[in-house]
Amino acid sequence: MTSDRSLSLVFLLGATATGKTDLALEAVAAAPVPVEIVSLDSRQIYRGLDVGTGKASREQMAAAPHHLVNLLSPTETFDAAAYRREVERVVPRIFGRGAVPLFVGGAGFYLRALREGFLDLDFDADRLTALRAELDTLGLAELRDQLAEVDPATSQRLHPHDRYRIGRALEIYRLSGTPVSVHEARFRPRPLLDATFEGVVLSPDRGVLHDRIARRTSRWLDHGWREEVMSLRARGVPADAPGLRILGYRQVGEWIDGQRTREECEAEICTRTRRYARQQETWFRKESPRWSGCAEDSAAVAALVEALADSAERAPS
């Protein structure tokens, strides 16, 4: 069935360890239409990184088609722009099969890439390479001072230790002659497929989430995380590969190398994961979801199923 209303894309957002995978599969089983899951996760895109990314099991993946999982080697790089390009390829095919997509994950910046798009800036590759080499020679304080002089609004908005974004803002100013704050003021969002986005955000109590993180980390370390990293190394994946820079993998590598005990490794991973979850929750506070709460609440499934049915009604013909 079709409708004159704009296309609606459904998401299930939640910080790490909030129970997204199980809830998504419950909704898939209960939905009145075929559903295919599109990963909204910046880590599960890598092949061979299964234990430490919370990737769905083979049985879970068999319950519904999964997309943008196991797409890259751990040595490859990936960003939000590449993610949007992949989604632009995948989503029309899902609708073409008479199914609807369900975006599941915790990468808020990927969702923003779908909902808003990017500044349309195209710079000469040689000039950009030369400028980056120049900026790499500068200390963080010097980069901050330069940005504050040419773009005080952006300088005040960025975290003072965020070298990457400070450098990126300087690149844009130096190559375009216009501050990032001006570019952003002129920017108009370009939603993927001119769609609207709605769905569910999981937001358990902080204490409950911390307990889930601790239990999950212990379980992963007991059931193959160390062996997974050792296997990747044996296949020639270097320790500084993009995939092995993911949260937790570096700490497991240090355990393997004798730089940490198992207990120190586990404690550090839990600390960093809790911090990461807080960052994710900051992104999600900007959302206005159809429903928000704990994965165990039966209303979560009902809200997702309702959103998926609505998406089917508004699907392209």
Secondary structure, DSSP 8 states (H G I E B T S, - for coil): ---SS--EEEEEEE-TTS-HHHHHHHHHHH-SS-EEEEEE-SSTTBTT--GGGT---HHHHHTS-EESSS-B-TTS---HHHHHHHHHHHHHHHHHTT-EEEEEES-HHHHHHHHH--------HHHHHHHHHHHHTS-HHHHHHHHHHH-HHHHHHS-TT-HHHHHHHHHHHHHHSS-HHHHHHH-----GGG-EEEEEEE---HHHHHHHHHHHHHHHHHTTHHHHHHHHHHTT--TTSGGGGSTTHHHHHHHHTTSS-HHHHHHHHHHHHHHHHHHHHHHHTT---SEEE-TTSHHHHHHHHHHHHHHHHTS--
